[in-house]
Amino acid sequence: MVRTQIYLTEEERAGLESVSKATGRKQSELIREAVDRFLELAQGSQRETILREAAGLWRNRNDVPDFAAMRRSWDRG
């Protein structure tokens, strides 16, 4: 692990201390869990953004075969 210092507001610090006492977990553990959840959400939304940008990427291209027609010919086969 890497040691990192952060600044918290008084309200954040008090809330973190309260949750720590209520759950019996260390504050550092709670912070790591929160960071992990944030990263999962951020990576998930980044993936969704990439997929949205890629949607329709090949639309209106005339340099690729007509895959629907190819499939229909295979189905008759």
Buried (B, 14 or more C-beta within 10 A) or exposed (E): EEEEEEEEEEEEEEEBEEEBEEEEEEBEEBBEEEEEEEEEEEEEEEEEEEEEEEEEEEEEEEEEEEEEEEEEEEEEE
